[in-house]
Amino acid sequence: MNQVENKGAEYDFYGKLPLKKAIPLGLQHVLAMFVGNLTPLLIITGACGMGVGSEFADLQVSLLQNAMLVAGIVTLVQLYSIGPIGGKVPIIMGTSSGFIGVFNSVTQVMGGGVLAYGAIMCASIIGGLFESVLGFMLKPLRKFFPAVVTGTVVLSIGLSLIAVGVNSFGGGNAANDFGSVENLCLGAIVLIVIVAFKHGTKGITSASSILIGIIVGYIVAAIMAVFLPTTGVTAEGVEFTKAWVLNWDKVAQADWFAVPKLLPVKPVFDLRAVIPVLIMFVVTAVETVGDISGVMEGGMDREATDTELSGGVICDGIGSSFAALLGVLPNTSFSQNVGLVAMTKIVNRFALAVGAVFLILCGLFPKLAALISIMPQSVLGGAAVMMFSSIVVSGIQLITKDPLDTRSITIVSVALGLGYGIGSNSGVLSHLPDTIQLIFGGSGIVPAALVAIIFNIVLPKTEKN
């Protein structure tokens, strides 16, 4: 995007943007993260035996409702800040998927049930407060996070999400018709529409290309249901509904209004949950530094300041503790939306705040939430493959911000080669303790970040002429 296009208020964090422009731009962010915001909760509540069909199914619905409310509130704090809490950065907050591996382990160790979920909540409250303390100490620690380190973390985040985007593009690997022609065509149509509007139009239509692509995806899916079979049969002879079919019954059955509940699950202190979760919050702090660095580099063409990084990490921690009080998993910076900002360059605070308010409304009006939750995975994937790749580009921009010397090349090469390699092929850790497998085998982000930080400390700096 050239500089002439970037002069509008939507490209200025503090720019005054009319509500009619802010609404579609804010909705883009909600649509980009809506499914990802709820997925971790669905996975962990299901592992605890609190899913659909269980005696706690109603509790799961309440937790999903709370997840949207929390994401909206914490995003507003991140955008506008309350004292030192919040970095005033264009970041959308949401339920973290980085904790899924650790929480699954805790669930298995404790035998599942509401007791295990209560232990997860207690550990999240403690871990969130711990991360907020790290945020206050971030300025003296900033020297350990130069552009080459944060860039490597951002690059790892993008690389780890690309597979997620392609998975959605095919309809979601849990779908019986994963990779079907219908799913691939629907995802491709959404992607083509986004690119066409992004580069073939100007102004609000170009800026809202993601939203337009997703709306077109809904319309195409509805038309497909009229002319194509909506069900299939597995090899075992079981009939299933295809992944691209819109479930309008879910919208019809949703309530119009519901009040979220405080402490829907009683916190339970258990060291088996607290210790591994604390370690993950350290990793989350590093990931948040990477997300903020990526969004500032990709969206505002500059490095993040100490105050922005510190406030952002503190908001991460306090937001996660607040989320646990409402029975929701840790609430952190959402990498999907970093990709959206990097792609569109739209960083206007009011536009993102409108998205946050919409999330809060979804938490109060379940029918509105249901309308978004029925989005086919392939529609989301059509947008995600482009957004997530933009995060990779932001990471490369950070790494190459300063001239690359042999030291920087070594840091990036070893971090991505060894660190990300281990994360993407965690079988190499199969003979190590379970705790190490859970922390380092879950994604490439953790090992890549750790290797980059260690090598940045150990390797002597190149002397400048």
MOTA-V731316 format. One record per backbone hydrogen bond with DSSP energy under -0.5 kcal/mol. NH is the residue of the N-H (numbers start at 1). CO is the residue of the C=O. If there is no record, write none. Layout:
nh=NH co=CO
nh=NH co=CO
This chain:
nh=6 co=2
nh=7 co=4
nh=8 co=5
nh=11 co=8
nh=12 co=9
nh=15 co=12
nh=17 co=15
nh=21 co=18
nh=22 co=18
nh=23 co=19
nh=24 co=20
nh=25 co=21
nh=26 co=22
nh=27 co=23
nh=28 co=24
nh=29 co=25
nh=30 co=26
nh=31 co=27
nh=32 co=28
nh=33 co=29
nh=34 co=30
nh=37 co=33
nh=38 co=34
nh=38 co=35
nh=39 co=35
nh=40 co=36
nh=42 co=38
nh=43 co=39
nh=44 co=40
nh=45 co=41
nh=46 co=42
nh=47 co=43
nh=48 co=44
nh=49 co=46
nh=50 co=45
nh=54 co=51
nh=57 co=54
nh=60 co=56
nh=61 co=57
nh=62 co=58
nh=63 co=59
nh=64 co=60
nh=65 co=61
nh=66 co=62
nh=67 co=63
nh=68 co=64
nh=69 co=65
nh=70 co=66
nh=71 co=67
nh=72 co=68
nh=73 co=69
nh=74 co=70
nh=75 co=71
nh=76 co=72
nh=77 co=73
nh=78 co=74
nh=79 co=75
nh=80 co=76
nh=81 co=77
nh=82 co=85
nh=85 co=82
nh=86 co=84
nh=86 co=311
nh=88 co=78
nh=89 co=78
nh=91 co=89
nh=94 co=332
nh=96 co=330
nh=100 co=97
nh=103 co=99
nh=104 co=100
nh=105 co=101
nh=106 co=102
nh=107 co=103
nh=108 co=104
nh=109 co=105
nh=110 co=106
nh=111 co=107
nh=111 co=108
nh=112 co=107
nh=113 co=48
nh=116 co=112
nh=117 co=113
nh=118 co=114
nh=119 co=115
nh=120 co=116
nh=121 co=117
nh=122 co=118
nh=123 co=119
nh=124 co=120
nh=125 co=121
nh=126 co=122
nh=127 co=123
nh=128 co=124
nh=129 co=125
nh=130 co=126
nh=131 co=127
nh=132 co=128
nh=133 co=129
nh=134 co=130
nh=135 co=131
nh=136 co=132
nh=137 co=133
nh=138 co=135
nh=141 co=137
nh=142 co=138
nh=142 co=139
nh=144 co=141
nh=145 co=142
nh=149 co=146
nh=150 co=146
nh=151 co=147
nh=152 co=148
nh=153 co=149
nh=154 co=150
nh=155 co=151
nh=156 co=152
nh=157 co=153
nh=158 co=154
nh=159 co=155
nh=160 co=156
nh=161 co=157
nh=162 co=158
nh=163 co=159
nh=164 co=160
nh=165 co=161
nh=166 co=162
nh=167 co=163
nh=168 co=164
nh=169 co=165
nh=170 co=166
nh=171 co=168
nh=172 co=167
nh=175 co=172
nh=178 co=175
nh=179 co=170
nh=180 co=170
nh=180 co=177
nh=184 co=180
nh=185 co=181
nh=186 co=182
nh=187 co=183
nh=188 co=184
nh=189 co=185
nh=190 co=186
nh=191 co=187
nh=192 co=188
nh=193 co=189
nh=194 co=190
nh=195 co=191
nh=196 co=192
nh=197 co=193
nh=198 co=194
nh=199 co=195
nh=200 co=196
nh=201 co=197
nh=205 co=202
nh=207 co=203
nh=208 co=204
nh=209 co=206
nh=212 co=208
nh=213 co=209
nh=214 co=210
nh=215 co=211
nh=216 co=212
nh=217 co=213
nh=218 co=214
nh=219 co=215
nh=220 co=216
nh=221 co=217
nh=222 co=218
nh=223 co=219
nh=224 co=220
nh=225 co=221
nh=226 co=222
nh=226 co=223
nh=227 co=223
nh=228 co=224
nh=232 co=240
nh=234 co=238
nh=237 co=234
nh=240 co=232
nh=242 co=230
nh=245 co=242
nh=248 co=246
nh=250 co=247
nh=251 co=247
nh=252 co=248
nh=253 co=249
nh=254 co=250
nh=258 co=364
nh=260 co=258
nh=263 co=325
nh=264 co=261
nh=268 co=118
nh=273 co=270
nh=274 co=270
nh=275 co=271
nh=277 co=273
nh=278 co=274
nh=279 co=275
nh=280 co=276
nh=281 co=277
nh=282 co=278
nh=283 co=279
nh=284 co=280
nh=285 co=281
nh=286 co=282
nh=287 co=283
nh=288 co=284
nh=289 co=285
nh=290 co=286
nh=291 co=287
nh=292 co=288
nh=293 co=289
nh=294 co=290
nh=295 co=291
nh=296 co=292
nh=297 co=293
nh=298 co=294
nh=299 co=295
nh=300 co=296
nh=301 co=297
nh=302 co=296
nh=309 co=305
nh=310 co=306
nh=311 co=307
nh=312 co=308
nh=313 co=309
nh=314 co=310
nh=315 co=311
nh=316 co=312
nh=317 co=313
nh=318 co=314
nh=319 co=315
nh=320 co=316
nh=321 co=317
nh=322 co=318
nh=323 co=319
nh=324 co=320
nh=325 co=321
nh=326 co=322
nh=326 co=323
nh=327 co=324
nh=328 co=323
nh=332 co=94
nh=332 co=330
nh=334 co=92
nh=335 co=333
nh=337 co=334
nh=338 co=334
nh=339 co=335
nh=340 co=336
nh=341 co=337
nh=342 co=338
nh=343 co=339
nh=344 co=340
nh=345 co=341
nh=347 co=10
nh=347 co=345
nh=348 co=10
nh=349 co=13
nh=352 co=348
nh=353 co=349
nh=354 co=350
nh=355 co=351
nh=356 co=352
nh=357 co=353
nh=358 co=354
nh=359 co=355
nh=360 co=356
nh=361 co=357
nh=362 co=358
nh=363 co=359
nh=364 co=360
nh=365 co=361
nh=366 co=364
nh=367 co=255
nh=368 co=365
nh=369 co=365
nh=370 co=366
nh=371 co=367
nh=372 co=368
nh=373 co=369
nh=374 co=370
nh=375 co=372
nh=379 co=376
nh=380 co=376
nh=381 co=377
nh=382 co=378
nh=383 co=379
nh=383 co=380
nh=384 co=380
nh=385 co=381
nh=387 co=383
nh=388 co=384
nh=389 co=385
nh=390 co=386
nh=391 co=387
nh=391 co=388
nh=392 co=388
nh=393 co=389
nh=394 co=390
nh=395 co=391
nh=396 co=392
nh=397 co=393
nh=398 co=394
nh=399 co=395
nh=400 co=396
nh=401 co=398
nh=409 co=405
nh=410 co=406
nh=411 co=407
nh=412 co=408
nh=413 co=409
nh=414 co=410
nh=415 co=411
nh=416 co=412
nh=417 co=413
nh=418 co=414
nh=419 co=414
nh=420 co=415
nh=421 co=416
nh=422 co=418
nh=423 co=419
nh=424 co=420
nh=425 co=421
nh=426 co=423
nh=428 co=425
nh=429 co=426
nh=430 co=427
nh=432 co=429
nh=437 co=433
nh=438 co=434
nh=439 co=435
nh=440 co=436
nh=441 co=437
nh=442 co=438
nh=447 co=443
nh=448 co=444
nh=449 co=445
nh=450 co=446
nh=451 co=447
nh=452 co=448
nh=453 co=449
nh=454 co=450
nh=455 co=451
nh=456 co=452
nh=457 co=453
nh=458 co=454
nh=459 co=455
